[in-house]
Amino acid sequence: MKKLKIIHTVYGDASGGRWQAMLNTFDALASKGHEGVLVYGEENKNLKSENYPKFCLNSSGFYDLLAAVKLALWLRTYRPDVVIAHSGRAVYLFKNAMFFARIKCPVIAMNHSHNVKRTLRADGFIHITPYVGQCVAEAAKNKGVDLTKKPQAIISNLIHLPESQPSFSETLSEPVVLGIMTRLVEYKGTHLAISAVQQLKQRGYKVKLLIAGDGEQKATLIQQVKDLSLENEVKFLGWIGGEDKRKFYDDIDIALVPTMNDTQPLAILDAFAWGKPVVASDHISVQQIIRQGENGLMAKCGDITDLVDNLAFFIEHPEQICKIARSGYQDAENEYQFCRVADKLNNFLYFVLN
């Protein structure tokens, strides 16, 4: 099959998981032999992009026609086969640029939020969850946009499996070690995890909480720990990777994902890959991944008591941990790992172009 020239683009702040998702998509398609280049604006120029071909072009917003003209001139030289746009602004910019360049090249929107209305101009869609697809369908209906001639596929974000298969321990540590790996912002619910530790302690359970991540809420969370006198139970690790990440998953018994607003919580997929049982909120994004009691447990979103009840269930029934962790790992193998997602992306792009 023909090797494709693919543009991967995002405009607007991509400092969360969106940027890494774009790089992962680049890597997945590069593994299939395709050429790629990143296109982004000044707002993202300090994000990780070493070793990736790139073109930085500033754009002031959705209706920056000067940026579209500049991009059109570059496109006439590069001549891509397809564009994967990871934001609404990127869709607008490239659709306008294709018009000015008089180039026929499909722009595919890969939505990383439930706010999808700005991506409806795209020529096709990659939905990272079924619910994102529902959001696109509803937005298109409200705007009178016909989706019947726009190819669509549900293709998850990807994860990398560890080199060795998890051990799936049937015993818990003493004390039980909980872990949360996330950006420290309010909607990720780390404050709920800390409050859950307090309630577990009050119920007589011995637990510790490891918090891996950083963010604007860190100082507030540290103060929360002090106010609840949990300095001996809660430890902040900061951002971790490599061997530190391996150690984190080796050390924890249960992964916590109490998110209150998300699109596809990668922390759940990551925990699956490392063979750890997950207790998460029942936010709609989590419901796209977890099947209650089969590959994880869900607590009512924002409900600390229900979160504690689900954690207590695992602590009281350690035999369930191994079964649920194995089911999550099988999902990681079958649905979310790098090679599976790469195949799906590759097949979809050829479908779009043919």
ROKOL-583345 format. One record per residue (C-alpha): residue number from 1; residue in one letter; x, y, z; chain. Coordinates in Angstrom, 2 decimals. Each point is the difference from the previous one (the first is absolute). Last residue first. Example, Ala and Ser with C-alpha at 12.3 -4.5 7.8 and 13.67 -1.06 7.14 Angstrom:
2
+-----+-----+---------+---------+---------+-------+
!   n ! res !      px !      py !      pz ! chain !
+-----+-----+---------+---------+---------+-------+
!   2 !   s !   13.67 !   -1.06 !    7.14 !     A !
!   1 !   a !   -1.37 !   -3.44 !    0.66 !     A !
+-----+-----+---------+---------+---------+-------+
***
This chain:
354
+-----+-----+---------+---------+---------+-------+
!   n ! res !      px !      py !      pz ! chain !
+-----+-----+---------+---------+---------+-------+
! 354 !   n !  -10.15 !    4.93 !   -1.00 !     A !
! 353 !   l !    1.44 !    2.83 !    2.05 !     A !
! 352 !   v !   -2.36 !   -0.41 !    2.94 !     A !
! 351 !   f !    0.36 !   -3.80 !    0.04 !     A !
! 350 !   y !    3.78 !    0.34 !   -0.18 !     A !
! 349 !   l !   -0.15 !    2.33 !    3.00 !     A !
! 348 !   f !   -2.25 !   -2.40 !    1.92 !     A !
! 347 !   n !    2.25 !   -3.00 !   -0.55 !     A !
! 346 !   n !    3.08 !    1.83 !    1.29 !     A !
! 345 !   l !   -1.79 !    1.35 !    3.05 !     A !
! 344 !   k !   -1.38 !   -3.44 !    0.89 !     A !
! 343 !   d !    3.36 !   -1.73 !   -0.47 !     A !
! 342 !   a !    1.78 !    2.63 !    2.10 !     A !
! 341 !   v !   -2.63 !   -0.43 !    2.74 !     A !
! 340 !   r !    0.70 !   -3.72 !    0.25 !     A !
! 339 !   c !    3.80 !    0.46 !   -0.15 !     A !
! 338 !   f !    0.08 !    2.62 !    2.76 !     A !
! 337 !   q !   -2.19 !   -1.75 !    2.57 !     A !
! 336 !   y !   -3.58 !    1.09 !    0.57 !     A !
! 335 !   e !   -2.45 !   -2.66 !   -1.14 !     A !
! 334 !   n !    1.18 !   -3.58 !    0.39 !     A !
! 333 !   e !    3.02 !    0.32 !    2.27 !     A !
! 332 !   a !   -1.38 !    2.82 !    2.15 !     A !
! 331 !   d !   -3.35 !   -1.77 !    0.21 !     A !
! 330 !   q !    1.78 !   -3.18 !    1.10 !     A !
! 329 !   y !    1.79 !    2.04 !    2.68 !     A !
! 328 !   g !   -3.32 !    1.27 !    1.31 !     A !
! 327 !   s !   -1.35 !   -3.56 !    0.25 !     A !
! 326 !   r !    3.14 !   -1.13 !    1.83 !     A !
! 325 !   a !   -0.36 !    2.88 !    2.48 !     A !
! 324 !   i !   -3.62 !   -0.96 !    0.69 !     A !
! 323 !   k !    0.85 !   -3.63 !    0.77 !     A !
! 322 !   c !    3.07 !    0.88 !    2.09 !     A !
! 321 !   i !   -1.85 !    2.60 !    2.06 !     A !
! 320 !   q !   -3.03 !   -2.16 !    0.69 !     A !
! 319 !   e !    1.98 !   -2.32 !    2.31 !     A !
! 318 !   p !    0.90 !    3.08 !    2.05 !     A !
! 317 !   h !   -3.61 !    0.21 !    1.24 !     A !
! 316 !   e !    0.01 !    2.22 !    3.11 !     A !
! 315 !   i !    2.55 !    2.44 !   -1.45 !     A !
! 314 !   f !   -1.73 !   -0.04 !   -3.39 !     A !
! 313 !   f !   -3.39 !    0.67 !    1.60 !     A !
! 312 !   a !    1.52 !    2.71 !    2.20 !     A !
! 311 !   l !    1.13 !    1.84 !   -3.13 !     A !
! 310 !   n !   -3.55 !   -0.17 !   -1.36 !     A !
! 309 !   d !   -1.48 !    1.27 !    3.27 !     A !
! 308 !   v !    2.59 !    2.80 !    0.16 !     A !
! 307 !   l !   -0.96 !    1.24 !   -3.46 !     A !
! 306 !   d !   -3.67 !   -0.18 !    1.00 !     A !
! 305 !   t !    0.76 !    2.12 !    3.06 !     A !
! 304 !   i !    2.00 !    2.51 !   -2.05 !     A !
! 303 !   d !   -2.80 !    0.62 !   -2.52 !     A !
! 302 !   g !    1.34 !    2.30 !   -2.75 !     A !
! 301 !   c !   -1.05 !   -2.38 !   -2.78 !     A !
! 300 !   k !   -1.75 !   -3.03 !    1.44 !     A !
! 299 !   a !    2.52 !   -2.80 !    0.39 !     A !
! 298 !   m !    1.19 !   -2.31 !   -2.79 !     A !
! 297 !   l !    1.81 !   -3.32 !    0.34 !     A !
! 296 !   g !    2.27 !   -1.71 !   -2.48 !     A !
! 295 !   n !    0.28 !   -2.61 !   -2.78 !     A !
! 294 !   e !   -3.06 !   -2.10 !    0.83 !     A !
! 293 !   g !   -1.68 !    1.55 !    3.05 !     A !
! 292 !   q !   -1.30 !    2.97 !   -1.96 !     A !
! 291 !   r !    1.10 !   -0.06 !   -3.62 !     A !
! 290 !   i !    2.58 !    2.75 !   -0.22 !     A !
! 289 !   i !    1.09 !    1.71 !   -3.21 !     A !
! 288 !   q !   -2.79 !    2.14 !   -1.49 !     A !
! 287 !   q !   -1.53 !    0.30 !    3.48 !     A !
! 286 !   v !    3.13 !    1.89 !    1.05 !     A !
! 285 !   s !   -0.72 !    2.80 !   -2.48 !     A !
! 284 !   i !   -3.63 !    0.19 !    1.19 !     A !
! 283 !   h !    1.19 !    0.63 !    3.57 !     A !
! 282 !   d !   -0.49 !   -3.07 !    2.19 !     A !
! 281 !   s !    3.00 !    0.82 !    2.18 !     A !
! 280 !   a !    2.93 !   -2.38 !    0.12 !     A !
! 279 !   v !    1.28 !   -3.00 !    1.95 !     A !
! 278 !   v !    2.52 !   -1.86 !   -2.11 !     A !
! 277 !   p !    1.74 !   -3.34 !    0.44 !     A !
! 276 !   k !    3.66 !   -0.02 !   -1.06 !     A !
! 275 !   g !    1.49 !   -2.14 !   -2.75 !     A !
! 274 !   w !    2.47 !    2.55 !   -1.33 !     A !
! 273 !   a !   -1.86 !    0.37 !   -3.29 !     A !
! 272 !   f !   -3.34 !    0.35 !    1.79 !     A !
! 271 !   a !    1.47 !    2.75 !    2.18 !     A !
! 270 !   d !    1.10 !    1.85 !   -3.13 !     A !
! 269 !   l !   -3.43 !   -0.34 !   -1.57 !     A !
! 268 !   i !   -1.57 !    1.43 !    3.14 !     A !
! 267 !   a !    2.51 !    2.86 !    0.21 !     A !
! 266 !   l !   -0.78 !    0.75 !   -3.65 !     A !
! 265 !   p !   -3.35 !    1.43 !    1.08 !     A !
! 264 !   q !   -1.99 !    0.31 !   -3.25 !     A !
! 263 !   t !   -2.05 !    3.19 !   -0.29 !     A !
! 262 !   d !    0.25 !    1.42 !    3.51 !     A !
! 261 !   n !   -1.92 !    1.84 !    2.69 !     A !
! 260 !   m !   -0.45 !   -1.09 !    3.64 !     A !
! 259 !   t !    2.93 !   -2.40 !    0.14 !     A !
! 258 !   p !    0.29 !   -2.34 !    3.00 !     A !
! 257 !   v !    2.69 !   -2.20 !   -1.65 !     A !
! 256 !   l !    1.57 !   -2.10 !    2.78 !     A !
! 255 !   a !    2.36 !   -2.92 !   -0.68 !     A !
! 254 !   i !    0.09 !   -2.82 !    2.56 !     A !
! 253 !   d !    2.89 !   -2.02 !    1.44 !     A !
! 252 !   i !    2.82 !    2.49 !   -0.59 !     A !
! 251 !   d !    3.73 !   -0.63 !    0.27 !     A !
! 250 !   d !    0.71 !   -1.74 !   -3.31 !     A !
! 249 !   y !   -2.05 !    2.63 !   -1.80 !     A !
! 248 !   f !    2.04 !    2.80 !    1.53 !     A !
! 247 !   k !    3.26 !   -1.90 !   -0.53 !     A !
! 246 !   r !   -0.69 !   -0.25 !   -3.72 !     A !
! 245 !   k !   -0.78 !    3.71 !   -0.12 !     A !
! 244 !   d !    3.24 !    0.80 !    1.79 !     A !
! 243 !   e !    1.85 !   -2.25 !   -2.44 !     A !
! 242 !   g !   -1.14 !    2.08 !   -2.94 !     A !
! 241 !   g !   -2.31 !    2.85 !    0.96 !     A !
! 240 !   i !   -1.04 !    2.12 !    2.95 !     A !
! 239 !   w !   -1.50 !    3.45 !    0.52 !     A !
! 238 !   g !   -0.13 !    0.88 !    3.71 !     A !
! 237 !   l !    0.15 !   -2.73 !    2.65 !     A !
! 236 !   f !   -2.39 !    1.40 !    2.63 !     A !
! 235 !   k !   -0.47 !   -2.34 !    2.97 !     A !
! 234 !   v !   -3.16 !   -0.51 !    2.07 !     A !
! 233 !   e !   -0.38 !   -2.19 !    3.10 !     A !
! 232 !   n !    2.58 !    1.43 !    2.41 !     A !
! 231 !   e !   -0.89 !    3.61 !   -0.84 !     A !
! 230 !   l !   -3.70 !   -0.77 !    0.41 !     A !
! 229 !   s !   -0.80 !    2.51 !    2.74 !     A !
! 228 !   l !   -3.22 !    1.07 !   -1.78 !     A !
! 227 !   d !    1.09 !    3.65 !   -0.16 !     A !
! 226 !   k !    3.50 !   -1.07 !   -1.06 !     A !
! 225 !   v !   -1.29 !   -2.15 !   -2.87 !     A !
! 224 !   q !   -2.31 !    2.82 !   -1.10 !     A !
! 223 !   q !    2.95 !    2.41 !    0.05 !     A !
! 222 !   i !    1.92 !   -2.30 !   -2.33 !     A !
! 221 !   l !   -3.07 !   -0.13 !   -2.24 !     A !
! 220 !   t !   -0.25 !    3.78 !   -0.17 !     A !
! 219 !   a !    3.70 !    0.28 !   -0.85 !     A !
! 218 !   k !   -0.37 !   -2.61 !   -2.75 !     A !
! 217 !   q !   -3.08 !    1.52 !   -1.66 !     A !
! 216 !   e !    1.87 !    1.68 !   -2.87 !     A !
! 215 !   g !    1.65 !   -3.18 !   -1.19 !     A !
! 214 !   d !    2.20 !   -2.96 !    0.73 !     A !
! 213 !   g !   -0.20 !   -3.76 !   -0.22 !     A !
! 212 !   a !    0.37 !   -3.22 !    1.94 !     A !
! 211 !   i !   -1.99 !   -0.16 !    3.24 !     A !
! 210 !   l !    0.73 !   -3.04 !    2.18 !     A !
! 209 !   l !   -2.70 !   -0.74 !    2.58 !     A !
! 208 !   k !    0.49 !   -2.19 !    3.05 !     A !
! 207 !   v !   -2.52 !   -2.21 !    1.74 !     A !
! 206 !   k !   -0.69 !   -1.65 !    3.34 !     A !
! 205 !   y !   -3.75 !   -0.50 !    0.33 !     A !
! 204 !   g !   -1.72 !    0.86 !    3.28 !     A !
! 203 !   r !   -3.12 !    1.71 !   -1.31 !     A !
! 202 !   q !    1.50 !    3.40 !    0.88 !     A !
! 201 !   k !    3.07 !   -0.87 !   -2.07 !     A !
! 200 !   l !   -2.22 !   -0.87 !   -2.96 !     A !
! 199 !   q !   -1.76 !    3.35 !    0.44 !     A !
! 198 !   q !    3.30 !    1.92 !    0.01 !     A !
! 197 !   v !    1.28 !   -1.92 !   -3.02 !     A !
! 196 !   a !   -3.24 !    0.84 !   -1.83 !     A !
! 195 !   s !    0.59 !    3.70 !    0.71 !     A !
! 194 !   i !    3.35 !   -0.28 !   -1.75 !     A !
! 193 !   a !   -1.57 !   -1.77 !   -2.99 !     A !
! 192 !   l !   -2.70 !    2.67 !   -0.22 !     A !
! 191 !   h !    2.66 !    2.73 !   -0.06 !     A !
! 190 !   t !    1.56 !   -1.84 !   -2.95 !     A !
! 189 !   g !   -3.23 !    0.48 !   -1.93 !     A !
! 188 !   k !    1.28 !    0.58 !   -3.55 !     A !
! 187 !   y !   -2.33 !    3.01 !   -0.24 !     A !
! 186 !   e !    2.06 !    1.91 !    2.56 !     A !
! 185 !   v !    3.36 !   -0.05 !   -1.75 !     A !
! 184 !   l !    2.99 !   -2.05 !    1.10 !     A !
! 183 !   r !    0.75 !   -1.76 !   -3.26 !     A !
! 182 !   t !   -0.32 !   -3.72 !    0.56 !     A !
! 181 !   m !    1.42 !   -3.20 !    1.44 !     A !
! 180 !   i !   -1.94 !   -1.22 !    3.05 !     A !
! 179 !   g !    1.18 !   -2.90 !    2.15 !     A !
! 178 !   l !   -1.38 !   -1.90 !    2.96 !     A !
! 177 !   v !    2.28 !   -2.09 !    2.19 !     A !
! 176 !   v !   -1.59 !   -2.37 !    2.54 !     A !
! 175 !   p !    1.97 !    0.12 !    3.25 !     A !
! 174 !   e !    1.00 !   -2.83 !   -0.01 !     A !
! 173 !   s !    0.08 !   -0.95 !   -3.68 !     A !
! 172 !   l !   -2.79 !   -1.98 !   -1.58 !     A !
! 171 !   t !    0.03 !   -3.61 !   -1.16 !     A !
! 170 !   e !   -1.18 !   -1.63 !   -3.23 !     A !
! 169 !   s !    2.83 !    1.52 !   -2.05 !     A !
! 168 !   f !   -0.58 !    0.34 !   -3.72 !     A !
! 167 !   s !    3.65 !   -0.57 !   -1.06 !     A !
! 166 !   p !   -0.08 !    2.48 !   -2.89 !     A !
! 165 !   q !    1.30 !   -1.07 !   -3.43 !     A !
! 164 !   s !    3.49 !    1.23 !   -0.87 !     A !
! 163 !   e !    0.97 !    2.72 !   -2.45 !     A !
! 162 !   p !   -2.68 !    2.34 !    1.31 !     A !
! 161 !   l !   -2.89 !    0.70 !   -2.40 !     A !
! 160 !   h !   -0.02 !    3.31 !   -1.82 !     A !
! 159 !   i !   -3.29 !    1.88 !   -0.17 !     A !
! 158 !   l !   -2.23 !    1.23 !   -2.80 !     A !
! 157 !   n !   -2.85 !    2.47 !   -0.32 !     A !
! 156 !   s !   -3.06 !   -1.81 !   -1.20 !     A !
! 155 !   i !   -1.28 !   -0.38 !   -3.55 !     A !
! 154 !   i !   -3.71 !    0.32 !   -0.76 !     A !
! 153 !   a !   -0.25 !    0.65 !   -3.72 !     A !
! 152 !   q !   -1.75 !    2.52 !   -2.23 !     A !
! 151 !   p !   -0.09 !    0.72 !   -3.73 !     A !
! 150 !   k !   -1.82 !    3.21 !   -1.00 !     A !
! 149 !   k !   -2.56 !   -0.56 !   -2.76 !     A !
! 148 !   t !   -2.86 !   -0.81 !    2.37 !     A !
! 147 !   l !    0.96 !    2.75 !    2.44 !     A !
! 146 !   d !   -2.40 !    2.64 !   -1.33 !     A !
! 145 !   v !    0.31 !    3.18 !    2.09 !     A !
! 144 !   g !   -3.24 !    1.66 !    1.07 !     A !
! 143 !   k !    1.63 !    1.75 !    2.95 !     A !
! 142 !   n !   -2.08 !   -1.77 !    2.68 !     A !
! 141 !   k !    0.30 !   -3.33 !   -1.80 !     A !
! 140 !   a !    3.75 !    0.43 !   -0.38 !     A !
! 139 !   a !    0.37 !    0.77 !    3.70 !     A !
! 138 !   e !   -2.01 !   -3.12 !    0.90 !     A !
! 137 !   a !    2.03 !   -2.25 !   -2.33 !     A !
! 136 !   v !    3.30 !    1.46 !    1.24 !     A !
! 135 !   c !   -1.02 !   -0.50 !    3.64 !     A !
! 134 !   q !   -1.07 !   -3.58 !   -0.74 !     A !
! 133 !   g !    3.40 !   -0.68 !   -1.56 !     A !
! 132 !   v !    1.66 !    1.41 !    3.11 !     A !
! 131 !   y !   -2.16 !   -2.48 !    1.96 !     A !
! 130 !   p !    1.34 !   -2.91 !   -2.06 !     A !
! 129 !   t !    3.55 !    0.88 !    1.13 !     A !
! 128 !   i !    3.10 !    1.37 !   -1.75 !     A !
! 127 !   h !   -2.14 !    1.11 !   -2.93 !     A !
! 126 !   i !    1.97 !    0.35 !   -3.22 !     A !
! 125 !   f !   -1.95 !    2.20 !   -2.37 !     A !
! 124 !   g !   -0.27 !    0.85 !   -3.68 !     A !
! 123 !   d !    0.02 !    2.95 !   -2.41 !     A !
! 122 !   a !    0.23 !    2.54 !    2.83 !     A !
! 121 !   r !   -2.35 !    2.98 !    0.08 !     A !
! 120 !   l !   -1.69 !   -1.51 !    3.09 !     A !
! 119 !   t !    3.11 !    0.59 !    2.13 !     A !
! 118 !   r !   -1.22 !    3.18 !    1.71 !     A !
! 117 !   k !   -3.06 !   -1.81 !    1.37 !     A !
! 116 !   v !    2.08 !   -2.60 !    1.86 !     A !
! 115 !   n !   -0.06 !    1.02 !    3.66 !     A !
! 114 !   h !    0.13 !   -3.55 !    1.37 !     A !
! 113 !   s !    3.79 !    0.13 !    0.05 !     A !
! 112 !   h !    2.91 !   -1.73 !   -1.71 !     A !
! 111 !   n !   -1.46 !    0.05 !   -3.52 !     A !
! 110 !   m !    1.99 !   -1.40 !   -2.90 !     A !
! 109 !   a !   -1.18 !    2.00 !   -3.01 !     A !
! 108 !   i !    1.05 !   -1.26 !   -3.44 !     A !
! 107 !   v !    0.87 !    2.57 !   -2.67 !     A !
! 106 !   p !   -0.15 !   -1.58 !   -3.44 !     A !
! 105 !   c !    2.31 !    1.36 !   -2.71 !     A !
! 104 !   k !   -1.16 !    1.58 !   -3.25 !     A !
! 103 !   i !    2.28 !    2.98 !   -0.50 !     A !
! 102 !   r !   -1.14 !    3.37 !   -1.34 !     A !
! 101 !   a !    2.55 !    1.68 !    2.29 !     A !
! 100 !   f !   -2.53 !    2.60 !    1.19 !     A !
!  99 !   f !   -2.67 !   -2.61 !    0.67 !     A !
!  98 !   m !    2.50 !   -2.39 !    1.59 !     A !
!  97 !   a !    1.11 !    2.85 !    2.29 !     A !
!  96 !   n !   -3.57 !    0.67 !    1.15 !     A !
!  95 !   k !   -0.54 !   -3.68 !    0.80 !     A !
!  94 !   f !    3.41 !   -0.07 !    1.68 !     A !
!  93 !   l !   -0.63 !    2.96 !    2.29 !     A !
!  92 !   y !   -3.54 !   -1.03 !    0.90 !     A !
!  91 !   v !    0.97 !   -3.58 !    0.88 !     A !
!  90 !   a !    3.01 !    1.20 !    2.02 !     A !
!  89 !   r !   -2.22 !    2.37 !    1.95 !     A !
!  88 !   g !   -2.38 !   -2.87 !    0.78 !     A !
!  87 !   s !    2.78 !   -2.10 !    1.46 !     A !
!  86 !   h !    1.99 !   -3.20 !   -0.68 !     A !
!  85 !   a !    0.10 !    0.29 !   -3.79 !     A !
!  84 !   i !    1.17 !   -3.01 !   -2.00 !     A !
!  83 !   v !    0.88 !    1.18 !   -3.51 !     A !
!  82 !   v !    0.17 !   -2.30 !   -3.03 !     A !
!  81 !   d !    1.99 !   -0.54 !   -3.19 !     A !
!  80 !   p !    2.30 !    2.97 !    0.56 !     A !
!  79 !   r !    1.36 !    2.20 !   -2.82 !     A !
!  78 !   y !    3.07 !    1.57 !    1.70 !     A !
!  77 !   t !    0.56 !    2.81 !   -2.50 !     A !
!  76 !   r !   -3.59 !    1.05 !   -0.60 !     A !
!  75 !   l !   -0.58 !   -0.52 !    3.71 !     A !
!  74 !   w !    2.58 !    2.67 !    0.86 !     A !
!  73 !   l !   -1.80 !    2.60 !   -2.10 !     A !
!  72 !   a !   -3.33 !   -1.03 !    1.50 !     A !
!  71 !   l !    1.42 !    0.39 !    3.52 !     A !
!  70 !   k !    0.87 !    3.62 !   -0.70 !     A !
!  69 !   v !   -3.50 !    0.56 !   -1.41 !     A !
!  68 !   a !   -1.62 !   -1.64 !    3.04 !     A !
!  67 !   a !    2.14 !    2.11 !    2.35 !     A !
!  66 !   l !   -1.25 !    3.12 !   -1.79 !     A !
!  65 !   l !   -3.57 !   -1.30 !    0.25 !     A !
!  64 !   d !    0.03 !   -0.06 !    3.81 !     A !
!  63 !   y !   -3.67 !   -0.85 !    0.58 !     A !
!  62 !   f !    0.27 !   -2.79 !    2.55 !     A !
!  61 !   g !    2.73 !    1.70 !    2.02 !     A !
!  60 !   s !    3.29 !    1.89 !    0.08 !     A !
!  59 !   s !    1.98 !   -2.52 !   -2.04 !     A !
!  58 !   n !    3.76 !   -0.46 !    0.30 !     A !
!  57 !   l !    1.79 !   -2.39 !   -2.29 !     A !
!  56 !   c !    2.45 !   -2.58 !    1.33 !     A !
!  55 !   f !    0.96 !   -2.76 !   -2.44 !     A !
!  54 !   k !    1.33 !   -3.24 !    1.41 !     A !
!  53 !   p !    1.90 !   -3.20 !   -0.67 !     A !
!  52 !   y !    0.13 !   -1.87 !    3.34 !     A !
!  51 !   n !    3.29 !   -0.80 !    1.76 !     A !
!  50 !   e !   -0.71 !    2.61 !    2.68 !     A !
!  49 !   s !   -3.66 !    0.95 !    0.32 !     A !
!  48 !   k !   -0.69 !    0.27 !    3.72 !     A !
!  47 !   l !   -1.94 !    3.18 !    0.74 !     A !
!  46 !   n !    1.66 !    3.41 !   -0.16 !     A !
!  45 !   k !   -1.48 !    0.91 !   -3.40 !     A !
!  44 !   n !   -3.57 !   -0.65 !    1.14 !     A !
!  43 !   e !   -1.38 !    3.55 !    0.22 !     A !
!  42 !   e !    2.13 !    0.99 !   -3.00 !     A !
!  41 !   g !   -2.13 !   -2.05 !   -2.36 !     A !
!  40 !   y !   -0.04 !   -3.57 !   -1.28 !     A !
!  39 !   v !    0.83 !   -2.24 !   -2.97 !     A !
!  38 !   l !    1.66 !   -3.37 !    0.66 !     A !
!  37 !   v !    1.32 !   -1.95 !   -2.99 !     A !
!  36 !   g !   -0.46 !   -3.59 !   -1.08 !     A !
!  35 !   e !    1.22 !   -2.62 !   -2.44 !     A !
!  34 !   h !   -1.71 !   -3.39 !    0.11 !     A !
!  33 !   g !    1.80 !   -3.32 !    0.49 !     A !
!  32 !   k !   -2.59 !   -1.74 !    2.18 !     A !
!  31 !   s !    2.01 !    0.82 !    3.13 !     A !
!  30 !   a !   -0.24 !    3.65 !   -1.12 !     A !
!  29 !   l !   -3.76 !   -0.36 !    0.36 !     A !
!  28 !   a !    0.28 !   -1.01 !    3.65 !     A !
!  27 !   d !    2.71 !    2.56 !    0.72 !     A !
!  26 !   f !   -2.06 !    2.91 !   -1.38 !     A !
!  25 !   t !   -3.08 !   -1.18 !    1.90 !     A !
!  24 !   n !    2.08 !   -0.18 !    3.18 !     A !
!  23 !   l !    1.33 !    3.50 !   -0.65 !     A !
!  22 !   m !   -3.56 !    1.29 !   -0.37 !     A !
!  21 !   a !   -1.10 !   -1.76 !    3.19 !     A !
!  20 !   q !    2.97 !    1.53 !    1.78 !     A !
!  19 !   w !   -1.15 !    3.47 !   -1.07 !     A !
!  18 !   r !   -3.63 !   -0.63 !    1.00 !     A !
!  17 !   g !    0.90 !   -1.34 !    3.45 !     A !
!  16 !   g !    0.33 !    3.45 !    1.50 !     A !
!  15 !   s !    2.23 !    2.77 !   -1.37 !     A !
!  14 !   a !   -1.98 !    0.24 !   -3.24 !     A !
!  13 !   d !   -0.90 !    3.70 !    0.22 !     A !
!  12 !   g !   -1.61 !    1.02 !   -3.28 !     A !
!  11 !   y !    0.99 !   -1.42 !   -3.36 !     A !
!  10 !   v !    0.77 !   -3.66 !   -0.76 !     A !
!   9 !   t !    1.36 !   -1.71 !   -3.08 !     A !
!   8 !   h !    1.21 !   -3.34 !   -1.29 !     A !
!   7 !   i !    0.70 !    0.22 !   -3.74 !     A !
!   6 !   i !    0.28 !   -3.33 !   -1.80 !     A !
!   5 !   k !    1.94 !   -0.89 !   -3.16 !     A !
!   4 !   l !   -1.08 !   -3.53 !   -0.83 !     A !
!   3 !   k !    1.99 !   -3.00 !   -1.15 !     A !
!   2 !   k !   -1.98 !   -1.74 !   -2.74 !     A !
!   1 !   m !   -1.05 !   -3.57 !    0.65 !     A !
+-----+-----+---------+---------+---------+-------+
***
